[in-house]
Every structure is written in structure tokens, then in C-alpha cells.
Amino acid sequence: MPVLWNPGAFSEQTTVGMVSEAAEAAKSLRLQLQYVEARRAEELERAFSDAVNWHSDALFEFPNPTFYENQKRLVDLAAQHPAR
């Protein structure tokens, strides 16, 4: 499952905690996480395209101010690439 994230958005401790908790949850669900990095709004389309190329049915996103500010764009990108 692709995970959209911005590794520079939070402190290293917070980021490590989120990654650790996501890995633990994925393991219990028998999912493999693939991290897709987007540090700026201009990178969202490329990141989403990368996730789509993995033929995933879902995308998880870590909380991030950039993603929040661009939530309409993320929804539009999801609508353009429905699950297969």
C-alpha cells in the first residue's frame, strides 16, 4: 500500500513514531507499505502517479500541512485514478 508522506514536515521523533506505528498496523493487516515522498504541492501529481503505477486500491497519507492545504487536489487526483 502506498503511503504519501513528507519526511521533513515533522520532527524526526514524530516521523519515526508515525512510520513505526504504520509498519506495525500494516504487519497486522498483512500489507506492505511503499513510501511516496511529496515535500511540496508541486510534487503531489508525480507522487500520486507513482502510487497509481503500483496498482494499489488505496493510498494512506500521513498528516501534513501541505496535504491538508491541497486536499481538493488530492481528491481530484484520486477521482482521476479509480481503484482497479
N, C-alpha and C positions, 0 to 999 in steps of 0.2 A: 504494500500500500504506500503510495507516495505521501510524503509529509512536506508541506510547504512551510518553510521557516526562514527566518532572518537571524543568523547566528550572532549578529552584532547588536541586536535590539535590546538585550537584557544583560545583566551581569553574568559573568562566567558561571557563578554558582547557580543562578536561576536557570540558565541554559542547560547546564549539566543535569540539574534536577528534572527539568522537563523531558530531556532526552532519556534519562534513566526511567522515569515513570512511563513514558510512551513505550519504551522497549519492554518493560515488564508487562504492560497491558497487551501489547502485540503478541508476546510469547504465549500468554494465557489464551489468546484467540487464534493462535497458530498463524499469525500474519508476519510477513517480512516487511520491514519498513525500508523505504528508499527516500532519502532526504533530497529535496529540491530547494535549492537556495534562491532567494529573491531578497536583495537588500534594499532595492529602490522600486518605485512604482513602474518605472520603465522596464523592469525585468520580469514583471508578472506574466506577460504573454509568453515569453520564452520559457519560463518555469512551468507554466500550465501546459504548454506544448510538450515539454519533456515528460511530464506526468502522463499525458494522454498517450504518448508513444509507448508507455509501459502497459497499455491495455488494461488499465485499472477501472474498477467500477466505482471507486470512491477516492476522495482526497481529504486528508486530515491537515488541518493548519494549526500551527502553534499561534497563540495570541501575539499580536504585533500591531503597533500603531499604524504602520503602512498598510497592512492588510485591512484594518478597520476603516481607514480613510478611503480605501479603494474597494469596499465590499460590493458595490454595484458592478464594478468592472469584473470582479471575480465571479459574481453570479452570471453576468453576461457570458464570460468565458465558459462556465460550466454549461450554460444553455446551448452554446455552440458545439459542445462536445458531449452529447448524451452518453450514458453508460451503454456498453455493448452487450 
